[in-house]
Amino acid sequence: MPARDSDHSIQFRLAYRALLLVSRGASERDAVQRAAALDPRSIGVKREALALVLGTVGEQDVIDILVRNVHPEEKMGMNARCLFRLTAYAMLRLGAKGQTRRIEHSLRTIAPIELLPRLEFFLGTLSAFDPTQQLHGLRDSERVALETHHPVWWVNYCFRAFGRTDAVELLSSRTRPRYLRVNPLKNRGRTTLPKELGVLAERLTKVLSTPGVYTVARSLSDFAGFFSSGSFQMQDLASFLAVKAGAPMPGENVLDLCAAPGAKTAAIAQLMKNRGTIVSVDYSRRRMNGWRREVQRLGVKIADPVISDASWLGLRDSFDLVIIDPPCTGTGVFDRNPRMKWHLSPKSVERYSTLQRSFLDSAASLVEKEGRILYCTCSLTLEENEDVVSRFLKSHLEFETRPILEQYGSPGLRGMSDCRRFFPHRDHAAGYFIARLQRTN
Ligand SMILES: C[S@@+](CC[C@H](N)C(=O)[O-])C[C@H]1O[C@@H](n2cnc3c(N)ncnc32)[C@H](O)[C@@H]1O
């Protein structure tokens, strides 16, 4: 009878299946969820499997060099490629912690039988691989790219935009904290820790600058039991501060453009104390299903969903506040979506920038006379941020920027000092850009 899979092997099998899904276009998190749904035994090891997937995808550049070195001639199918990628990551990064035999055992357990001989060969050659040898003779940006696991064009971009020293720190930054925010809509209007979360207090550290916001130590799974009650929301600090910078007030009429999966809608409703109206627009029906679940869980009563294209809105109302959180390159959140590093190019930056400009333009006519727009992205590029805003201001003289969040982050670049930027390595938050545009007459 074959030996029962250990938790360790189950974790590796889940990571392997998820990597295959990522190679077909799924996000890392979705891939782990979908793969876990196929095997009830894997429910308890999702977190560990996700860490393996994020690590493997995040370091894919060096890993693929290694795989090519071992099998230079071979046209490799995705099954083999994903298995060898996982093998390389686990052995190079985790093997040093005295885990080698356990990892090898798990890899042998999960490998398709036809790949076993090549896996053995691969494992045998791994010990001779010296990643530092790959760095010889490279130009500076190529070396930084391999050392920090980013494409060379992005390293060059960061050098130009932020200067080499800051760029290297930014590119080398790894994880940022996870933030939990108390939901006053389910806590009698208060931002103090509800009683039920008290038992987890030792896992939480107050963010002193922002009442009701905590960083979470270690695993999120301890919080899962409290999730459905809606007493808290997980949202990056910068994303919440973007909503705060818009200053939504009770009784106002707010348009939330690009709203799914609803993190900002919920934060807006909290600041409005569930008084007033929010119209939340997104063109993805699937993501808006997630929005519905989230606003319901968090007790939001004032938001209506509209499924529509944000650049062709048929709305006639005007709004006190329009929040625009458009799709972007996500260059400020590579740590949580590392696959995006390998898909983006300077062309994608241009494409997003054009789309973002069209959203801002279509929002302008929907803003009340004394109303405002809050524009934000989780991208670090100038084209998606300062450039979008400055082009908008040139063609809409009725709008001006206003200072925001002066005690947080750093000023926008290219002289746009009213705007705010957040950098993962300096601010322990997602890379973010936030601008508040006031309509004046
Ligand atoms: C950055 S996410 C928004 C996150 C959301 N504001 C939140 O805080 O949870 C961008 C959203 O834009 C939506 N989107 C992309 N293109 C769109 C378009 N042309 N019209 C409307 N929504 C669009 C995507 O479906 C995605 O949900």
The ligand as an ORCA input file, in Angstrom:
! r2SCAN-3c Opt
* xyz 0 1
  C      -7.698     48.546     -8.398
  S      -9.120     47.594     -8.666
  C     -10.296     48.425     -7.651
  C     -10.207     48.067     -6.203
  C     -11.389     48.611     -5.391
  N     -11.528     50.043     -5.520
  C     -11.256     48.270     -3.922
  O     -10.758     49.098     -3.154
  O     -11.615     47.151     -3.537
  C      -9.587     48.098    -10.260
  C     -10.970     47.667    -10.687
  O     -11.232     48.296    -11.935
  C     -12.138     47.490    -12.655
  N     -12.126     47.953    -14.056
  C     -11.158     47.762    -14.990
  N     -11.501     48.364    -16.145
  C     -12.705     48.930    -15.942
  C     -13.593     49.703    -16.754
  N     -13.277     49.990    -18.022
  N     -14.736     50.134    -16.215
  C     -15.066     49.835    -14.937
  N     -14.282     49.114    -14.124
  C     -13.117     48.687    -14.601
  C     -11.618     46.083    -12.412
  O     -12.652     45.143    -12.614
  C     -11.147     46.171    -10.962
  O     -12.157     45.677    -10.108
*
